Amino acid sequence: MEASCQGNVKLKKEERKLFRKQMKASRTLLRHEGIETVSHPTQSLVVANGGLGNGVSRQQLLEVLMKCGSVAALLMPPNKPYAFVTFGSTEEALMAHTTINGFQLQTEDQAITLYLNFVEKVDCKDSACQKLPAGLRVVEEFVSSEEEQQLLSSIDWGSDMSSESAQKTLKHRRVKHYGYEFRYDNNDVDKDSPLPGGLPEICEEVLERCLEKGYVNIKPDQLTVNQYEPGQGIPPHVDTHSPFEDTIISLSLGAKTVMDFKHPDGRSVAVMLPRRSLLVMTGESRYLWTHGITPRKFDVVPASEADEPGTVSSDIGDLTINKRETRTSFTFRKVRRTPCDCGGDLHLFCALTAYPSVCDSQGSKNQDCAPSVPQSDGDASRLERKFVHKVYEQIADHFSNTRHSPWPKVVEFLKSLPRASVVADIGCGNGKYLGVNQELCMMGCDRSRNLVDICGERKFQAFASDALLVPLRSGICDACISIAVIHHFSTEERRLAAINELERRLAAINELVRLLRPGGRALIYVWAMEQVYKKQKSKYLKKNKAKPEEAMPDTLQQEFSSNRTESSTVSSYEAADFKKSPSVAQNQCELRVHMNRTSFHSQDLLVPWHLKGSVEKNKSAEEALRESTDHSKAAESAPVFHRFYHVFCEGELENLCRKIENVTIYSNYYDQGNWCVIIEKCKPFCVKNV
């Protein structure tokens, strides 16, 4: 009897523990995904931890659920840690809720525990079905299984080749070149130094078939073989324009995979490359869209085989995961023998003439104009004018559309101020902080007139002004904020001048810094070099779970994890307008373009902004429609702009503030990838902190 009682107590403890975890899962789903659960039984349940994002396949989950009854629908959103199941009856759903809660499911990598909660309705929309990029084609079963084995056997990864550089083991894959070596250090080929032996003889029949089918017009003479193990991939990139002709073809052997294509305007398409298929890239898909393979061990793929070749279904009722296997790609190209002329006449149209802004050959013409770290105040002024001022004027509308969520600690600072305080927001952007506290007398200023106009449309008090020369009377402000502004100044002297403006003139609505009355305080935010702090990644590095516009910091909003840009020098269409002074011309430290969602490797850099297409204010809808159907203009409809940033190391902002007279550092902290300080203007006879 006593043993029975102890068993019941233990059982109740386990039940209470399970209930707590079940409720925690319910709260987590509500907080992070907006999924509201109910306490009464229904036909539908949400299965926490039972999603594709946790490595659970559709078949695995179905086998568990079907033990409780007939499953009418199983919805598994891509990359999410949960799934929705609807049973044929409420009784069957109740049985699943009772018997499966707390069930441990063994996946390929780990054992996970399932937690089920009832939901009133399943509101999970499919993502829009994307079309393949123009010029992209996937031909299934292009080679037979026998040909596949012969091609794979022809590559001896262990042999020593006559050209030592023809075979390489890169960080994410193994690579071999035939015909000509592709040089990753300069993204080019040496056309005068072909590799001995040419292409493998086994490839001849495949290439003849490609010519016969019309997939290529000229027989390729260069082959790159890549071998990918599970978990390996290749970063998003566009194959260099100048070394190769238009069409590029690639065989997928050994296993299938998903390749991600991304357009500069933000569109992305996940393309299934089945085993033994041929990928054909020409025109826009070859020259404008980036393509890459995300390094992971599983891909989200259609569960059925009825999907259109090359596309990944958007039907969340038909998605599952596929474990990657070793895949080998044979990519064939034709080496270009004539110069690439992106400025050619459009009536002599070739694919390249439509994409000059992304062509390396045009960039090489202006290579000597690529911006460098400024060496004088004049250089700094020109750099900021081109890569800060002009950029924000051009992206103002799109920028404003992504700036609607005030940062909590900035809001906390503004709400801590006394009623009727005069506050200036220097570099106010679209004015998202100007209406946070209605009890303050707030005004803003910004260098961009277009952003100031947006503030006016929102009924905020704002004016156009440079942060280095704010037209306000000294000592007028009780407080100031400078959020994500000072890091746009390209030299310490100019950054220091901006802070002096914040201290001396105290009246800042339009630009960088604030003039405070004695005892007044200013809050300053700058982007941090350290995006991992105290072993925690910033939101910038973390995967975006909400809308990209809402989750990313103001300092870098537009480049998502799904839209990375390889680190490179600035695009030629921007560099062409930046003329170096002699001091800059002698400086070899060129600014690099940052790869988004990665840690910083230098303090001075250029950050891309992909401008999403919109109808210009003074352009009719008919004109916009005509331009959208014009091939050359459509290719240029989503330009990429670059903004200059100086990211701050730990302690750098505080040291900068200590150089200013009559200022004490009231507090300093790190906030989601930003270094922040609150400075206070000293009252008369106040001794400055050291």
N, C-alpha and C positions, 0 to 999 in steps of 0.2 A: 504493500500500500504506500509506504513512504517512498519507495523507488518510483512508483507511478506518479506521485505528486511532484517529485523532483524533475521527472521527465516532462510533465506538463508545464512547469515553471520555465524549463529550458526552452521548450517549444514556444512559449509565449514571448520569451526574450528574442528568439530568432524572428518571430512574426513582427514584433515591434521594430526590430532592426531593419527588416525588409520594408516595412511600411515607411520608415523614415527615409530610406534611400529612394523609395518610390515617389514620395512627396518632394524630395530634393530634385529628382529628375523632372518632375512636373514643373517646379519653380524655375529650373534652368531652361526648360523649353519655352516657358512664358517670357522669361527675361531676355533671352538671346534670340529666340526665333518668333516670338509673338504667338505661340501655339497655346491656346487656352484649353485646359482639360476640365472634365466634369466628374462629379462623384457618382452619378447614377448610371446604370448600365445602358449602353447603346450598342449598335451594330459595329461601330468603328472604334479602333484604338490606335494610339500612337505608340510605336515600339522604340523606346529610347535605347541607344547603343546598338540598334539593329539596322543601321544604315550602311550605304555604300562607302561612306566616309570612314567607317570603322573596319572596312575590309570584309564585310558580310555580303555574300553573294545572294542573288535572288533565290537560287535553288536551295541554299542552306536554310534561309529563313522560311521558305515555303514548307520544307520538310518538317520543321518544328510546328508551324502554325496549323498545317492541315491535320495534325493529330487531334485537333480540337473541333474540327468541322470543316465545312466547305468554305473556301476563300473566294469571295466574289471579286475582290480587287486588292492588289498589293502595289502601292505607290512608293517608289524609292527615288527621291530627289538626288541628283548627282552631288557627290562630295559632302553630303550631310550625314550626321551620325544617328539619324532616326529614319523610320519608315512608317507608313500608314497602312493599316489593314482593315478591310471591311468584310465581315463574315456574312453568311447567308441568313443568320438570325441573331437576335440579341442573346439568346441562350448560349449559342456557340461562342459568341464574343465573351460572355461572362465566364465560360469554362476556360478560355484562353487566359483571361485576366487572372483567374484563380490558380491555374496550373503552371503557367509560363513565367509569371513574375518571379524574378530571382534565378531564372534558369541560366546556366552557364553554357555558352556556345563557343566551341573551339574553332577559331579561324586559322588561316595559314600562319599568322604571326603571333597570335595571342589568344587567350581565353577571355571572353567578355561576358558580362552579366546583363541580361535583358530586363527592362522594367517597362511595364505596360500601364497605360492610363486611358480611360475612355475620353473620346472627343465627340462633340455634338455633330460636327460636320467636318469633312475633309476639304479644306480650301487650299489646294496646292496646285498652282498653275504650271503648265508646261512652259518651258522657255521657247521663244519664237524659233521656228524652224529656219535655219540659215541655208542659203544657196551656196554652192561651191563658188569660190572666187573665179572671176572671168579668166579664161585661158587654162583652167585646171581640169584635169581629167584623170580618172582612176580606172584602169582596165584590169578586171579580175581574171585570174588564172591565165596570165599572159605566157607563163612557161609551165611545162608539165612538172610533175614531181621528180621524174628522172632527170630533166634538165636542171632542176633546182639542186639536186644532189651533185651533179657534175660541176655546176658553177661553184658550189661551196667547197667541193674537194679540190678545185683548181687553185684555191688560195691557201698557201702554206705559210701560216703565221710564224712558224719557227725557223724559216730559212733565212740565210744571209743573202741580201740582195747586192747587186753590183753598185747600186747607189744607196748609200747608207741612209740618206734622208727620205727615201721612198717609202719607208715603213716607220711609223711612229706609234707610241703608246701615249695618247693624250690623257688628260685628267679624267674625261668622261667616256672614253671609247678607244678602241684600237683602229688605226687608219693605215691603209696602203694606197699608193698612187701608181698608176700605169700611164704610159704615154708621155705625160708631163707631170711634174710634181707641183702641187698647189702649195704655195708658201703661206703659212698662217701668220708669219711675222709682218708681211706686207699685203696679204690678201691678193696675191697675183701669181702668175706663172712665168717662168723664164722660157719664152718662146724659142730662143736660140739654143736651148739645152734640153732636148728631148731625152727621156729615160730610155735605156737600151731595152730592146725587145718589143716595144709597142704594147698594144692591148693583148690580153690573153686570147689565144686562138679560139677558145671555147665561146667567146663573146660574139664571134663573127655572125653566127646564125641568128642570134638574138637581134643584133643591129640590122641585119638584112631584113628581118621581119618588121622591124620598126620603120624602115624606109618603105617597105612594100605597103604597110598599113597607113602611111602618111603621118605617123607620129613625129618624125623628124624629116627635114628636107635635105640635110647634109649629114654625112656619116660622122659620128663623134670620133675624136682622136684622143680623148682624155677620160680616164676612169679613176674614180675615188671609191674605195671599198671601206665602209665603216662597219665595225662590229660592236653591237650594244649588248651588254649583259643586263639582266633585270636591275632596275634602279638607276641605270645610266640614261643619258639623253644628250641633247645638243641645244644650246641657247638659241632663242629666236634671232634670225638673221635673214638678210637678202643676199643671195649669191652675187658676188661682185660683178658689175656690169661689163667693165672693159676687157677682162681676160677672155670672156666666152660669148658665143653667139646666143641667139634668143632662146631656143628650146633646150630644156634640161629634162632628161628622163631618168627614172630611178626604179630599180627592182627591189622589192621587199622579200627576202628569203629567210627561211627558218622559223619565222614567227610573224604574227600580225602586230600592229601597233597603232596608236592614235597620234597624228601629227596636227599641231595647232597652227592655223594660219591667222594672221592679224593684219588688219588694215590700219594705216595711220590715223583714220578717223575714229578708231576705237572698236570697230567691228571685229569679231573673232569667229572662226569656224573650226570646229573639231572635225577632222577628216580621218576616217578609218582607212588604213592601208592593210588590206588582207594579205595573208601569206601568198606568195607567188604572183602578186599584182604588180602592175606597172603604173607609176605615177608620171604624168606628163605635165610639165609647167611651161607655159609660154605667155607672152604678153604681160598683162597686169599681174597675174599670179606669180610670174617669175621676177618681174622688175620692181613691183611696188609692195606687195604683201610680204611680211616676214613669215618664215616658217621655222618650226622648232619642235623638239620632242621633250616634254617635261620629264625630268628624272624621277621616276617612281617605279614601284614594283607591280602596280595594278593599274589598269585602264578601265574607265567606265565605257561600256559598249552595249549595243542592243542585245537583248536576250534572244530575240528571234532572228531569223535569217532573211526576213522579208523586206528589209530596208533597201533603199536605193544605194547602189554601190558608191562607196566613197564618203557617205554621210553618216554621222552619228545621230541616231534618233533623239528627238526631243521629248518623246513620250515617256514620262516617268513611270508609266505602268509597264514598260518594256525595257528597263535598263538593268544591267547587272555589272559585275566586275570581271575582268579577265586578268589572270596572272600572267605577267610578262615572261617570255622565254628569250633565249639568246637569238637576236635578230641581226642579220647581215644585209646591208644595202649596197647595191651596185649602182653608182650614180655616174651617168655618161654625159659628157659635155663636148662641144666643139670649140677648140681654141680660136679666138678671133684674130684675124690677120690684118684687119684694117682698123684705123682709129675709130673710136666710138664718138659720134658727132651728135650730141643731144641738142644742139642748136640748129639742126637741119630743118629744111622746109617741110611743113606738114603734108604738102601734096606728094612729097617723096616719103610718105609715112612708113616708118618701121617702129617696132615696139618701143625702142629706146627714146625716140623723139618726144614721147608723151610723158617721160618721167625724168626731166633734167634735175629736179631738186634732190633726187635720191641716187644720182649717178656719180660714181667715184671719179670718172674722167673729167667731169666739169669741176668737181672739187679740186682735182689736181691742178687745174688751171689757176685756181685762186689759193693754192696751198700757202703761198707766202703771205697771205692776208689773214690767216687763221689767228684769232685773238690769243694773246699771251697775258700772263700776270703783269699788270701795269707797273712801270718803273718811275712814273712821274704823276703829278696831279692832273696834268693834261691827258695823259694816257687813261687815267682812272675815270676822268670825266667822260671821255669818248666811249670807253667800255660800258659804263653805266648807262649812258644815253642810248646805246645800241641794244644792250642785252638786259636792260631793266626798264627804262622809261618807255621806249618804243614798243617793247613787247607787251607791257601791261595796257598800253593804249589799244593794241590790236586784239588782245584776248579779254578785254574788260567784261563783255557780256557773258562769255562762257565762264570766266573766272568768278563772276558774281553768282552765277547759277550754282556753283559748287561751294559757296560760302554762306551757310545758313545756320550752322550749329556753333554757338559761342563756346569757348573752352571754359570748363567749370571753374578753374582757379582764377581766371581773369574776371569771370562774373562775381566770384567771391570777393575779389579786391574791390570791384566797383560798388558792390552792395554794402561793403564795410565802411564806405565813406559817409561823412555827415550829410544830412539833407541840405540841398541847395549848394553843394560844392560845385565849383567851376572846374570842369575836367576837359582836357584836350586829348583827342586820339590822333596821334601823329602817324600818318600812314594808315588811314582808316579804311581803305579799300571800299567795299560797298556799304560800310556803316553798320556792320552786324552788331557792334558793341554800343552804338550810339543810343539804342533804345532799351538797353538791358535794365537800367535803373531810372525810372521816370522821375525820381525825386532829385536827380542831379541836373545841373545845367551843362550839357555836353555839346561839344562842337568837335568837328573832325576836319582833317586836311589830308590831301593825297596828291602825289605828283601826277597822277593820271586824271586828266580832265573827264574822261569817259566814266571813270569810277565815281568821281565827284558828282557827275550828272545823275548817276544811279542813286546816290545818296539823296539828291534833291527830289527825285521821283518818289522816294520812300519817306519824304517829309522830314529829313534830317538836316541839321545845320552843318554844312561842310563847304570848304573852299579849296581851290587848287593852290598848292604851294610846294616849294622844295624843302625837304627836311633840314637842309643846311641853312636856310634863310626863311624862317617862319615869320610872317608879318603880323605878329601879335606883341603887345606891350609887355615888357618884362615884369615878372611877378604877378601875373594876372591869374594864374591857375593854382587851385588847391591840390590838384593831382593830374597826372598825365599817364597815358599808356602808349607804349611803342611795341606792338606785337608783330613779330616776323618782318621787321623792317631793316634794322641795322646790319643784318647779315648780307644785305644787297650792296653795301659799300665795299669798294674793292681794295682799299688800303687802310691801314690802322689809323693814319692821320685823318682820313675822311670819316671813319667810324667814330673816332674820338671827337671830331668836330660835330658830328651828329649828336653825341651825348652832351657836349658842351651847350649846344643849342637847347637841349632838353633842360639843362640846369639854368642857363642865363636868361633866356627870353621867356620861358615859362608859358607860352601861350599857344599851344600847338594844336591845330586841327588838321592840317594838311600834310605834314611830312614827318620827319623822323623823331624829333625829340621835343621835350617840353620845358617850358619856362615855368618854374614853380615859385610860389611865395616861400619865404623862410618857414621851414617846418612842413612844407608840402612834399608829397611823395610821388614817385614815378615807378611804374611797373614795366620792365623790359623783358621781352622774349626774343631769343635767337635760336637758330637751328643748331643742334649739338652734333659734334663729330662722333660722340659715343652714342650709337643707337642701341647698344646693349649696355645696360647699367645695373649693377648689383644683380647680375645673372638674369635680368629680365629684359626681353626684347621690347622695343618701342612699338607702338601701333603701326608705325611706318613699315617695320620689318615683318609684323605679324600678318597672317593671311586675313584678307578682308572678308568679314562675315556679313556686314551690312552693305548698304549701297556704297560704292567706292567714294562718292563725293562726301559722304558723311563720316567715313571712318578715317580718312587720311588727314594728316596735319596740314595747316594752311601753307606751310613752307613747300610742300610738294603734294599737289592734289591729283594731277592728271595721269601720271604714269602708274598703272596698276601692275600687279604681279602677272596678270595675263597679257600685259602689253609692254614688255621690257624693251629697252634700247641698249644695244651693246655699247660698251665704253669705247669712245672714238673721239676724234677731233670734231669741232663744230661743223655743221652743214655749210656747204659752200655758198648757198644763197644768202646766208647771214654774214659769213666771213667776207664776202665780196664787198659789202658796204662798210667794212671796218678797216680803215687805212691806218697802218702803224706809223707811229713817229719813229725816228731813228733809235730812240732808247728801247722801244718795244721790238723793233726789228732785230736788235742784237740779242734780245732775250730768247733763249731756247726753251723756256718753260711754257709750253703751250697749254692752254686750258683744255681739260678733258671733259667729255660728255659723260655724265654719271649714268650707270645702269641702275634702274629703279628697283626698289625693294631689296637693295643690297647695302651692306655697310660701306661707309666712306673710306676711301684710300688716299684722299688729298683734301686739303681745306678749301682750296680755291677751285671751283668747278662750274660747269654749266649743266643745268637741269632741264630736260625737255618738257615741253607742253604741247600735246597734240590737240590742235584746235578742232573741235567738232563742227561740222558744216552747219551753216544757218544762212537764211536769206538776209542779205545786207539791207540796212534801213532804207537806202535810197534806190534799191533795185526792185523792179517789178517782179511779180511771180512768173510772168512769161519769160523774162530775161533769165531768171534763175533756172527755169525749166530747160531753156535752150542750152545754158552752160552745163547743166547736169548731164545732158545727152552728148555734149562735145567731149570726145575722148581725151584730148589734151588738157582741157580745163578741168574735167572731172578728176584727173590724176593729181592736179594741183589744188583741189578744193579743200584738202585737209592738211594745211602746212604744219610743220613742226617748228615751234619757236623754242629758243633756249634762253633761260634766265640765269644771270650770274649769281652765285652764292659764295660766301665765305662762311664755312661751318666752324663753330667755335669749340675749342677744346676745353676740358674742365678747368675752371679757374681763370680762363682768358677774359671773360666778360667782367669778372670782379676786378681783375688787374687793370682793365681798361677804365673802369669807373673810379678806381683809386687815384688815377692821374688827374682827376678833376678837382679843382679847389672847392672847398665849402660843401662837400658831399660826404655823407656817411652811408655805408651799406646797411640797410635796415634788416634785410633777410635775403637769402639766396636758396634756390632749390632746383631740382630736376623734374621736369614735367613732360612725360611721354615724348622723349626725343628732343627736348628743348632745354637749354640753360636759361634760368630766369633769375632776375634780381629785383628787389625793391630798394630804391635809393631814396634818401631823404635829404632835402636841402637844409643845411645847417642854419640855425638861428644865429644871430650875431654873437660873437665870442665863443661859438661852439668849436671844440677841438675835433678835427677829423680823425676817423678811425684809421689805424695803420695795420 
